[in-house]
Amino acid sequence: MTEKFETKWSTTEDQIDNIIIPAMQGTALQYAKYASELQCLPVFIALIPRDIADTFEENVITSESYCD
């Protein structure tokens, strides 16, 4: 029988300030550029990160350890 272990994780202020916020801002700018280049509705661009998030959530279900 295989036991599942859950890894608890929380961010530090340094990670939030120096990694997470800049990554989110950079990603938002990149998607804004995609919208401009494609001349499409923002709702179409919003589907891209949602699809990525869905993929991560699906992988968490099948993974034996994950971050909360």
VENQUIHU-V223168 format. One record per run of one state. SS is the DSSP state (alpha for helix, beta for strand, coil for the rest). FROM is the first residue (numbers start at 0). LEN is the number of residues. If there is no record, write none. Layout:
BEGIN
[[SS | FROM | LEN] [SS | FROM | LEN]]
END
This chain:
BEGIN
[[coil | 0 | 12] [alpha | 12 | 26] [coil | 38 | 3] [alpha | 41 | 21] [coil | 62 | 6]]
END
